[in-house]
Amino acid sequence: MFKVVYRFFDKLEDRVRGALSHYPILYAFIAGSGIVLFWRGVWYSADVFMPKFILWLNQFFPGLPLYDWDGPLTILLAVLLLLLTGVFVSQFLGNEIIISGLKGDKKVVEKTEDEIKKEAQAIRELTEEERREISSLKGIRDELAQIRKILENR
């Protein structure tokens, strides 16, 4: 049952993405609206959940005014969820910053114009090399197709 539902929505997603990709502004508007509505739902769910969570905590800490701790408790719960799922650091710092720190690279704002131009040139050279390799692979594929035809004709 799950596979059927999953396949249906997977194919529906492919069709919708394919159709919307021709209209990038509409696509961005719909995607942005979805993101905002998602976070709105999370926000309002937290507004419903946190008072119940605080009432539950009051069983263990009677006499403490835990409603005053709504904000800090929300932050603590959020940090725990983010740490458990492994996205706390990457969400707030980003993978680029972490990788550049591990490699000892400078931040983009600290780089000189010449360093940025050198990196851009290196990327262009790699891209050109990839194009040559792809072209070479296409040539090999064509040669294999010709050999296959020759072998089939024998």
Backbone bond lengths (Angstrom), bond angles and torsions (degrees), N, CA, C in turn:
res aa  C-N    CA-C-N  psi(-1)  N-CA   C-N-CA  omega(-1)  CA-C   N-CA-C  phi
1 M - - - 1.447 - - 1.534 110.63 -
2 F 1.370 115.08 -46.00 1.454 119.44 -179.38 1.524 110.90 -61.87
3 K 1.341 116.60 -40.60 1.468 120.11 -179.13 1.519 111.31 -62.45
4 V 1.319 117.35 -38.88 1.462 121.70 -179.50 1.529 110.06 -64.51
5 V 1.324 115.61 -47.22 1.466 120.01 179.65 1.533 109.94 -64.38
6 Y 1.343 116.13 -43.52 1.466 120.43 179.94 1.524 110.95 -60.80
7 R 1.334 116.67 -46.79 1.473 120.71 179.81 1.525 111.57 -61.81
8 F 1.350 116.20 -42.01 1.455 120.25 179.51 1.526 110.81 -58.53
9 F 1.340 116.12 -50.90 1.469 119.28 -177.91 1.526 112.03 -70.32
10 D 1.321 117.21 -30.19 1.457 120.35 176.34 1.528 110.59 -65.25
11 K 1.317 116.52 -45.17 1.471 120.33 178.58 1.530 110.75 -68.20
12 L 1.333 116.60 -39.67 1.464 120.44 177.51 1.528 110.15 -61.11
13 E 1.319 116.61 -43.41 1.465 120.89 178.46 1.531 110.68 -60.61
14 D 1.329 116.94 -43.99 1.466 120.38 179.00 1.526 111.24 -59.77
15 R 1.332 116.43 -43.71 1.471 120.24 -179.99 1.529 111.42 -65.96
16 V 1.314 116.49 -43.61 1.468 120.04 -179.03 1.526 109.92 -65.62
17 R 1.340 117.33 -45.68 1.467 120.17 178.36 1.519 110.99 -60.12
18 G 1.333 116.03 -42.28 1.464 119.96 179.07 1.516 112.00 -61.81
19 A 1.321 116.21 -42.18 1.467 119.84 -179.53 1.531 111.08 -70.81
20 L 1.325 117.14 -43.79 1.463 120.21 -176.72 1.527 112.75 -72.53
21 S 1.329 117.96 -22.87 1.461 119.96 -178.17 1.526 111.59 -64.49
22 H 1.320 117.55 -18.68 1.464 121.43 177.23 1.531 111.86 -80.51
23 Y 1.335 116.54 -13.04 1.466 122.60 -178.81 1.531 108.69 -128.98
24 P 1.344 117.83 76.44 1.467 120.20 -171.66 1.531 114.76 -61.25
25 I 1.323 118.31 -34.08 1.469 119.50 -179.51 1.525 110.03 -69.17
26 L 1.323 117.32 -44.32 1.465 121.08 175.98 1.526 110.30 -62.54
27 Y 1.342 116.30 -41.90 1.467 122.57 178.85 1.532 109.52 -58.37
28 A 1.337 116.69 -47.82 1.461 121.10 -179.48 1.528 110.59 -63.59
29 F 1.333 117.30 -40.59 1.459 120.83 179.99 1.531 110.98 -63.77
30 I 1.324 116.92 -45.67 1.471 120.64 -179.67 1.522 110.56 -66.08
31 A 1.349 117.20 -44.94 1.465 120.52 -179.92 1.525 110.51 -63.90
32 G 1.332 117.54 -43.61 1.460 120.89 178.56 1.514 111.71 -62.24
33 S 1.324 116.87 -41.20 1.464 120.51 177.60 1.520 110.65 -62.79
34 G 1.312 116.51 -40.73 1.464 120.12 178.12 1.520 112.09 -62.32
35 I 1.326 116.01 -41.62 1.463 120.14 179.55 1.530 110.47 -64.64
36 V 1.336 116.68 -45.63 1.470 120.42 -179.98 1.523 110.20 -62.80
37 L 1.330 117.26 -43.68 1.467 119.93 179.93 1.527 111.47 -65.02
38 F 1.332 116.60 -37.16 1.465 120.02 176.98 1.526 110.01 -59.66
39 W 1.344 116.87 -50.87 1.467 119.90 -177.61 1.524 111.49 -69.11
40 R 1.330 117.43 -29.56 1.462 119.89 174.81 1.526 109.52 -63.48
41 G 1.323 115.87 -42.20 1.463 119.95 177.55 1.517 112.12 -63.54
42 V 1.318 116.77 -40.21 1.461 120.35 177.38 1.525 109.85 -64.04
43 W 1.324 116.24 -43.99 1.459 121.01 -178.82 1.526 110.72 -59.98
44 Y 1.330 116.53 -50.33 1.458 119.47 -177.92 1.526 112.13 -69.47
45 S 1.314 117.04 -31.76 1.467 119.16 174.94 1.522 110.36 -65.15
46 A 1.337 116.46 -39.25 1.461 119.77 176.65 1.528 110.46 -64.16
47 D 1.337 117.35 -36.98 1.466 120.37 177.29 1.527 111.47 -62.98
48 V 1.310 117.38 -32.00 1.460 121.07 178.37 1.523 110.36 -81.65
49 F 1.328 116.43 -40.14 1.464 121.64 -173.21 1.531 113.00 -75.21
50 M 1.331 117.98 -42.10 1.461 120.61 -172.96 1.528 113.28 -60.38
51 P 1.342 121.06 -43.96 1.474 118.10 176.98 1.527 112.67 -59.81
52 K 1.335 116.98 -37.26 1.470 119.61 178.12 1.521 110.45 -67.90
53 F 1.326 116.85 -38.57 1.457 121.76 178.06 1.531 109.97 -64.13
54 I 1.330 115.93 -41.57 1.465 120.01 179.49 1.527 110.52 -66.37
55 L 1.331 117.12 -40.40 1.468 119.63 176.48 1.522 110.67 -61.58
56 W 1.307 117.09 -39.39 1.469 121.55 178.14 1.529 109.83 -64.54
57 L 1.352 116.85 -43.07 1.467 120.10 178.65 1.523 111.89 -65.02
58 N 1.335 117.57 -30.39 1.463 120.93 179.95 1.526 112.20 -61.02
59 Q 1.331 117.71 -22.86 1.459 120.52 175.97 1.529 110.18 -62.13
60 F 1.323 116.15 -36.92 1.455 121.25 -175.76 1.526 112.95 -90.69
61 F 1.324 117.10 -22.10 1.459 122.24 -179.18 1.532 109.68 -129.17
62 P 1.335 116.73 65.20 1.472 118.39 -178.25 1.528 110.48 -65.85
63 G 1.308 115.17 142.42 1.455 120.54 177.63 1.519 113.61 90.78
64 L 1.327 118.63 -14.50 1.466 120.60 177.50 1.524 109.44 -85.27
65 P 1.307 118.27 134.76 1.471 120.51 178.87 1.532 110.53 -78.89
66 L 1.325 116.86 76.59 1.460 121.03 -174.18 1.529 112.86 -69.04
67 Y 1.349 117.51 -19.87 1.467 117.78 178.26 1.521 111.52 -63.96
68 D 1.330 115.67 -25.28 1.462 119.12 175.37 1.529 111.38 -70.31
69 W 1.315 116.32 -16.51 1.459 122.31 -176.87 1.525 112.06 -101.38
70 D 1.315 117.42 17.08 1.470 121.01 -178.59 1.526 111.61 -56.79
71 G 1.319 118.20 -49.03 1.465 121.82 -179.49 1.514 112.79 -62.40
72 P 1.340 118.54 -54.95 1.470 119.15 179.16 1.524 113.84 -61.26
73 L 1.329 116.92 -36.63 1.470 118.85 177.48 1.528 111.04 -66.26
74 T 1.323 116.98 -36.77 1.463 120.72 176.95 1.530 110.12 -63.99
75 I 1.331 116.05 -43.80 1.469 119.54 178.18 1.527 110.23 -62.38
76 L 1.326 117.10 -44.80 1.464 120.62 179.76 1.527 111.35 -60.32
77 L 1.314 117.25 -44.79 1.463 121.12 178.26 1.523 111.13 -62.52
78 A 1.339 116.66 -42.43 1.468 120.92 179.28 1.519 111.15 -63.53
79 V 1.331 117.11 -44.25 1.464 120.56 179.60 1.523 110.27 -62.64
80 L 1.323 116.61 -42.36 1.467 119.54 178.02 1.532 111.34 -60.42
81 L 1.346 116.67 -44.95 1.465 120.17 179.16 1.529 110.85 -62.40
82 L 1.331 116.93 -43.57 1.468 120.21 -178.96 1.520 111.72 -67.87
83 L 1.325 117.35 -38.33 1.458 119.70 177.75 1.526 111.44 -68.04
84 L 1.337 116.51 -40.57 1.467 120.29 179.44 1.529 111.89 -63.20
85 T 1.322 116.92 -36.28 1.463 120.08 -178.30 1.522 112.16 -87.90
86 G 1.343 117.30 -7.98 1.454 120.52 175.34 1.516 114.79 79.68
87 V 1.315 118.52 20.38 1.462 119.71 -178.65 1.532 113.03 -113.78
88 F 1.333 118.07 4.95 1.459 120.26 -175.83 1.526 111.58 -59.46
89 V 1.332 117.16 -55.75 1.460 120.65 -175.85 1.521 110.96 -69.68
90 S 1.334 117.82 -46.07 1.460 119.26 -176.77 1.524 111.72 -66.28
91 Q 1.324 117.99 -31.12 1.459 120.81 179.87 1.523 111.75 -68.55
92 F 1.324 116.36 -40.03 1.452 119.34 -174.55 1.522 113.47 -93.17
93 L 1.326 117.41 -24.22 1.455 119.66 179.33 1.521 112.23 -106.55
94 G 1.298 117.04 -37.76 1.453 120.74 -176.67 1.516 110.36 91.09
95 N 1.313 115.17 148.77 1.462 120.70 -177.55 1.521 112.49 -66.60
96 E 1.331 117.23 -34.47 1.464 120.18 -178.67 1.516 111.71 -61.20
97 I 1.310 116.77 -43.79 1.461 120.60 -178.89 1.521 109.95 -65.12
98 I 1.321 117.37 -42.78 1.461 120.83 -179.30 1.527 110.11 -64.10
99 I 1.330 116.76 -46.93 1.468 120.57 -178.85 1.522 110.75 -64.43
100 S 1.325 117.38 -43.51 1.470 118.85 179.88 1.520 110.46 -64.73
101 G 1.322 118.23 -33.54 1.463 120.68 176.87 1.509 111.98 -68.08
102 L 1.334 116.98 -40.21 1.459 120.52 178.28 1.521 111.63 -66.83
103 K 1.335 116.38 -36.42 1.459 120.72 179.79 1.518 111.87 -81.11
104 G 1.326 117.10 -13.02 1.457 120.56 -178.65 1.512 112.94 80.40
105 D 1.325 117.42 17.76 1.464 121.55 178.65 1.521 110.15 -73.95
106 K 1.320 114.19 161.12 1.459 120.11 173.98 1.520 109.17 -82.59
107 K 1.341 115.68 157.10 1.458 119.47 171.85 1.523 108.04 -70.03
108 V 1.309 116.99 156.10 1.462 121.05 -178.52 1.520 110.95 -58.04
109 V 1.325 117.85 -38.34 1.464 120.01 -178.51 1.522 111.97 -69.02
110 E 1.351 117.47 -20.36 1.454 120.91 179.63 1.525 112.64 -90.23
111 K 1.306 117.25 -13.12 1.458 120.57 -177.36 1.520 110.01 -78.11
112 T 1.318 114.40 148.78 1.454 118.54 175.83 1.517 109.21 -80.96
113 E 1.297 115.12 166.35 1.462 120.25 179.70 1.528 110.49 -60.88
114 D 1.335 116.65 -38.26 1.468 120.25 179.55 1.525 111.66 -63.77
115 E 1.350 117.08 -40.93 1.460 120.35 179.37 1.525 110.63 -63.65
116 I 1.317 116.09 -41.43 1.465 120.05 179.58 1.524 110.06 -65.70
117 K 1.333 117.72 -41.24 1.463 121.05 178.30 1.525 110.87 -63.85
118 K 1.352 117.63 -39.92 1.467 121.14 178.62 1.529 110.68 -63.34
119 E 1.334 116.70 -43.21 1.465 120.12 178.16 1.526 110.95 -63.55
120 A 1.327 116.69 -42.05 1.465 120.50 179.45 1.529 109.90 -63.46
121 Q 1.330 117.30 -40.55 1.465 121.12 178.21 1.528 110.67 -64.06
122 A 1.327 116.33 -42.16 1.465 120.12 178.72 1.527 110.47 -61.72
123 I 1.312 117.04 -40.13 1.464 121.02 178.53 1.522 110.05 -65.72
124 R 1.340 117.04 -41.88 1.469 120.29 177.74 1.522 111.09 -61.71
125 E 1.341 116.61 -41.03 1.466 120.15 179.42 1.526 110.91 -64.40
126 L 1.332 116.90 -41.52 1.460 119.82 177.24 1.520 110.82 -63.39
127 T 1.327 116.41 -41.32 1.459 120.34 178.69 1.520 110.43 -62.48
128 E 1.316 117.13 -42.22 1.469 120.82 178.82 1.522 110.34 -64.40
129 E 1.332 116.55 -40.63 1.463 120.10 178.28 1.530 110.36 -63.37
130 E 1.333 117.14 -40.05 1.466 120.66 177.06 1.520 110.72 -62.67
131 R 1.335 117.64 -39.68 1.469 120.73 178.12 1.520 111.02 -62.39
132 R 1.343 116.06 -42.03 1.467 119.11 178.65 1.525 110.74 -63.62
133 E 1.331 116.45 -41.81 1.464 120.28 179.60 1.527 110.65 -63.85
134 I 1.316 117.34 -42.38 1.469 121.08 178.84 1.516 109.95 -63.61
135 S 1.328 116.88 -41.98 1.461 121.03 178.08 1.521 110.34 -62.12
136 S 1.316 115.80 -41.85 1.462 120.43 178.31 1.525 110.81 -63.42
137 L 1.334 116.30 -42.46 1.465 120.15 178.57 1.527 111.59 -64.26
138 K 1.336 116.66 -36.40 1.463 119.57 177.17 1.522 110.20 -65.01
139 G 1.345 116.34 -39.72 1.466 119.88 177.34 1.518 111.17 -62.58
140 I 1.319 117.12 -42.54 1.470 121.36 178.26 1.518 109.99 -63.50
141 R 1.331 117.12 -40.93 1.465 120.75 179.05 1.528 110.77 -62.80
142 D 1.334 116.64 -41.06 1.466 120.22 178.29 1.526 111.02 -64.29
143 E 1.339 116.25 -42.01 1.464 119.97 178.38 1.517 110.89 -63.20
144 L 1.325 117.24 -40.66 1.463 120.89 177.76 1.524 111.12 -63.91
145 A 1.320 116.52 -37.83 1.464 120.29 178.46 1.527 110.03 -64.66
146 Q 1.342 117.15 -40.41 1.467 120.50 177.88 1.521 110.90 -65.48
147 I 1.327 117.26 -42.36 1.472 121.01 178.16 1.515 109.64 -62.90
148 R 1.328 117.43 -41.55 1.458 121.32 179.16 1.530 110.49 -60.86
149 K 1.342 117.01 -43.14 1.468 120.56 178.52 1.524 110.66 -62.07
150 I 1.318 116.32 -43.73 1.475 120.30 179.69 1.510 110.17 -60.92
151 L 1.331 116.52 -44.10 1.466 120.52 -179.17 1.536 111.27 -67.13
152 E 1.329 117.23 -35.72 1.458 120.08 179.09 1.514 111.82 -69.55
153 N 1.328 117.54 -31.42 1.447 122.08 -179.48 1.535 112.35 -74.92
154 R 1.286 118.53 -20.30 1.480 121.54 -179.78 1.462 112.73 -78.48
